[in-house]
Amino acid sequence: MFRLAFILYSMIATTIAGTGVIVVLSMGYDTTMPIVIAAAVGFVISIPATWWITKQITSKIV
């Protein structure tokens, strides 16, 4: 389960963080701090998302 979670986290975290950065840039915040904060928030938000998705996948297999 942890191996699947690590693989999913690498994909989910980059997607959510990238979406956050694009949102921040489209709002006109083009300095360093808003971009870094959006990426950090995306990486933190992806932890529970990864846990939930991994749990859903493994419950369907067993």
N, CA, C and O atoms as a DFTB+ gen file, in Angstrom:
248 C
 N C O
     1  1       0.818      -1.191       0.000
     2  2       0.000       0.000       0.000
     3  2       0.868       1.265       0.000
     4  3       0.531       2.255      -0.649
     5  1       1.988       1.224       0.733
     6  2       2.844       2.404       0.781
     7  2       3.529       2.655      -0.552
     8  3       3.733       3.806      -0.937
     9  1       3.880       1.604      -1.250
    10  2       4.511       1.787      -2.550
    11  2       3.539       2.440      -3.533
    12  3       3.913       3.336      -4.290
    13  1       2.297       1.985      -3.511
    14  2       1.269       2.594      -4.354
    15  2       1.032       4.046      -3.955
    16  3       0.850       4.905      -4.818
    17  1       1.032       4.322      -2.661
    18  2       0.819       5.689      -2.183
    19  2       1.958       6.605      -2.620
    20  3       1.713       7.753      -2.990
    21  1       3.185       6.126      -2.586
    22  2       4.314       6.954      -3.021
    23  2       4.240       7.266      -4.508
    24  3       4.531       8.386      -4.929
    25  1       3.853       6.286      -5.294
    26  2       3.729       6.504      -6.734
    27  2       2.599       7.485      -7.026
    28  3       2.753       8.401      -7.835
    29  1       1.464       7.286      -6.362
    30  2       0.344       8.197      -6.566
    31  2       0.655       9.602      -6.075
    32  3       0.250      10.584      -6.697
    33  1       1.374       9.702      -4.957
    34  2       1.703      11.021      -4.420
    35  2       2.551      11.823      -5.397
    36  3       2.363      13.031      -5.541
    37  1       3.477      11.157      -6.063
    38  2       4.320      11.882      -7.008
    39  2       3.509      12.462      -8.159
    40  3       3.843      13.528      -8.676
    41  1       2.455      11.778      -8.562
    42  2       1.616      12.296      -9.641
    43  2       0.594      13.312      -9.140
    44  3       0.376      14.346      -9.771
    45  1      -0.022      13.016      -8.017
    46  2      -1.068      13.892      -7.489
    47  2      -0.479      15.213      -7.007
    48  3      -1.058      16.274      -7.241
    49  1       0.665      15.156      -6.336
    50  2       1.277      16.368      -5.793
    51  2       1.694      17.322      -6.906
    52  3       1.475      18.529      -6.802
    53  1       2.286      16.798      -7.956
    54  2       2.699      17.691      -9.046
    55  2       1.491      18.283      -9.764
    56  3       1.542      19.426     -10.218
    57  1       0.421      17.527      -9.872
    58  2      -0.779      18.038     -10.530
    59  2      -1.425      19.147      -9.715
    60  3      -1.751      20.205     -10.253
    61  1      -1.614      18.910      -8.415
    62  2      -2.276      19.906      -7.576
    63  2      -1.394      21.141      -7.403
    64  3      -1.887      22.267      -7.468
    65  1      -0.099      20.941      -7.184
    66  2       0.803      22.088      -7.029
    67  2       0.895      22.882      -8.324
    68  3       0.907      24.113      -8.294
    69  1       0.958      22.204      -9.446
    70  2       1.002      22.891     -10.732
    71  2      -0.272      23.669     -11.011
    72  3      -0.222      24.772     -11.555
    73  1      -1.404      23.107     -10.646
    74  2      -2.664      23.816     -10.799
    75  2      -2.696      25.056      -9.920
    76  3      -3.164      26.112     -10.346
    77  1      -2.199      24.929      -8.697
    78  2      -2.138      26.086      -7.804
    79  2      -1.246      27.184      -8.346
    80  3      -1.587      28.364      -8.259
    81  1      -0.116      26.810      -8.901
    82  2       0.800      27.806      -9.470
    83  2       0.160      28.498     -10.674
    84  3       0.295      29.712     -10.831
    85  1      -0.522      27.753     -11.509
    86  2      -1.193      28.340     -12.664
    87  2      -2.290      29.295     -12.224
    88  3      -2.463      30.358     -12.820
    89  1      -3.033      28.929     -11.186
    90  2      -4.083      29.811     -10.672
    91  2      -3.478      31.105     -10.141
    92  3      -3.984      32.192     -10.420
    93  1      -2.397      30.988      -9.377
    94  2      -1.749      32.174      -8.820
    95  2      -1.213      33.072      -9.940
    96  3      -1.366      34.292      -9.884
    97  1      -0.599      32.483     -10.934
    98  2      -0.070      33.286     -12.038
    99  2      -1.175      33.943     -12.851
   100  3      -1.020      35.075     -13.309
   101  1      -2.294      33.240     -13.035
   102  2      -3.389      33.826     -13.800
   103  2      -4.093      34.940     -13.029
   104  3      -4.752      35.788     -13.630
   105  1      -3.958      34.943     -11.705
   106  2      -4.519      36.030     -10.901
   107  2      -3.616      37.255     -10.890
   108  3      -4.001      38.302     -10.370
   109  1      -2.436      37.137     -11.451
   110  2      -1.555      38.281     -11.578
   111  2      -0.459      38.366     -10.532
   112  3       0.307      39.330     -10.517
   113  1      -0.373      37.381      -9.664
   114  2       0.687      37.374      -8.658
   115  2       1.910      36.687      -9.269
   116  3       2.003      35.460      -9.278
   117  1       2.831      37.479      -9.771
   118  2       3.968      36.894     -10.473
   119  2       5.284      37.055      -9.726
   120  3       6.354      36.972     -10.328
   121  1       5.212      37.283      -8.426
   122  2       6.435      37.330      -7.623
   123  2       6.721      35.945      -7.051
   124  3       5.928      35.019      -7.223
   125  1       7.835      35.812      -6.385
   126  2       8.288      34.497      -5.929
   127  2       7.426      33.918      -4.804
   128  3       7.067      32.741      -4.843
   129  1       7.097      34.726      -3.818
   130  2       6.410      34.199      -2.636
   131  2       5.036      33.594      -2.927
   132  3       4.767      32.497      -2.438
   133  1       4.149      34.241      -3.694
   134  2       2.865      33.593      -3.977
   135  2       3.006      32.276      -4.740
   136  3       2.229      31.345      -4.528
   137  1       3.992      32.202      -5.620
   138  2       4.207      30.971      -6.378
   139  2       4.687      29.857      -5.462
   140  3       4.211      28.726      -5.562
   141  1       5.616      30.161      -4.577
   142  2       6.136      29.164      -3.644
   143  2       5.050      28.727      -2.664
   144  3       4.936      27.542      -2.350
   145  1       4.258      29.674      -2.186
   146  2       3.171      29.333      -1.252
   147  2       2.135      28.453      -1.933
   148  3       1.653      27.495      -1.329
   149  1       1.783      28.756      -3.173
   150  2       0.811      27.938      -3.905
   151  2       1.338      26.527      -4.127
   152  3       0.589      25.558      -4.002
   153  1       2.609      26.406      -4.452
   154  2       3.193      25.074      -4.643
   155  2       3.231      24.304      -3.326
   156  3       2.940      23.108      -3.303
   157  1       3.585      24.972      -2.233
   158  2       3.636      24.305      -0.924
   159  2       2.253      23.865      -0.474
   160  3       2.090      22.766       0.056
   161  1       1.265      24.709      -0.681
   162  2      -0.109      24.338      -0.321
   163  2      -0.574      23.147      -1.156
   164  3      -1.258      22.257      -0.649
   165  1      -0.209      23.132      -2.415
   166  2      -0.569      22.000      -3.271
   167  2       0.052      20.700      -2.805
   168  3      -0.597      19.654      -2.834
   169  1       1.315      20.756      -2.371
   170  2       1.961      19.546      -1.875
   171  2       1.338      19.075      -0.566
   172  3       1.240      17.871      -0.332
   173  1       0.918      19.997       0.284
   174  2       0.293      19.610       1.558
   175  2      -1.111      19.071       1.333
   176  3      -1.504      18.091       1.966
   177  1      -1.863      19.687       0.450
   178  2      -3.223      19.223       0.164
   179  2      -3.210      17.841      -0.491
   180  3      -4.156      17.069      -0.333
   181  1      -2.163      17.537      -1.209
   182  2      -2.122      16.254      -1.909
   183  2      -1.894      15.072      -0.968
   184  3      -2.127      13.930      -1.367
   185  1      -1.453      15.302       0.249
   186  2      -1.254      14.191       1.191
   187  2      -2.579      13.510       1.537
   188  3      -2.674      12.293       1.374
   189  1      -3.618      14.233       2.011
   190  2      -4.884      13.532       2.269
   191  2      -5.559      13.022       0.996
   192  3      -6.248      12.002       1.018
   193  1      -5.357      13.737      -0.114
   194  2      -5.936      13.258      -1.375
   195  2      -5.318      11.928      -1.781
   196  3      -6.018      11.027      -2.244
   197  1      -4.008      11.807      -1.608
   198  2      -3.325      10.553      -1.932
   199  2      -3.778       9.438      -1.012
   200  3      -3.990       8.309      -1.456
   201  1      -3.930       9.747       0.272
   202  2      -4.381       8.734       1.228
   203  2      -5.767       8.226       0.850
   204  3      -6.016       7.021       0.884
   205  1      -6.676       9.142       0.488
   206  2      -8.038       8.755       0.145
   207  2      -8.072       7.929      -1.136
   208  3      -8.770       6.917      -1.199
   209  1      -7.331       8.347      -2.155
   210  2      -7.326       7.624      -3.427
   211  2      -6.691       6.246      -3.263
   212  3      -7.181       5.266      -3.825
   213  1      -5.608       6.166      -2.499
   214  2      -4.973       4.871      -2.256
   215  2      -5.910       3.935      -1.513
   216  3      -5.977       2.745      -1.819
   217  1      -6.628       4.468      -0.545
   218  2      -7.584       3.654       0.210
   219  2      -8.702       3.149      -0.704
   220  3      -9.136       2.003      -0.585
   221  1      -9.162       3.998      -1.606
   222  2     -10.211       3.589      -2.530
   223  2      -9.733       2.494      -3.482
   224  3     -10.466       1.547      -3.764
   225  1      -8.513       2.625      -3.972
   226  2      -7.982       1.635      -4.889
   227  2      -7.763       0.306      -4.201
   228  3      -8.132      -0.738      -4.739
   229  1      -7.167       0.326      -3.015
   230  2      -6.880      -0.931      -2.326
   231  2      -8.132      -1.599      -1.802
   232  3      -8.144      -2.822      -1.662
   233  1      -9.187      -0.859      -1.505
   234  2     -10.422      -1.500      -1.044
   235  2     -11.123      -2.208      -2.189
   236  3     -11.852      -3.173      -1.960
   237  1     -10.917      -1.753      -3.408
   238  2     -11.523      -2.413      -4.567
   239  2     -10.782      -3.703      -4.930
   240  3     -11.379      -4.633      -5.473
   241  1      -9.478      -3.757      -4.628
   242  2      -8.679      -4.921      -4.988
   243  2      -8.947      -6.088      -4.052
   244  3      -9.079      -7.228      -4.498
   245  1      -9.028      -5.810      -2.763
   246  2      -9.144      -6.885      -1.758
   247  2     -10.520      -7.390      -1.648
   248  3     -10.786      -8.291      -0.852
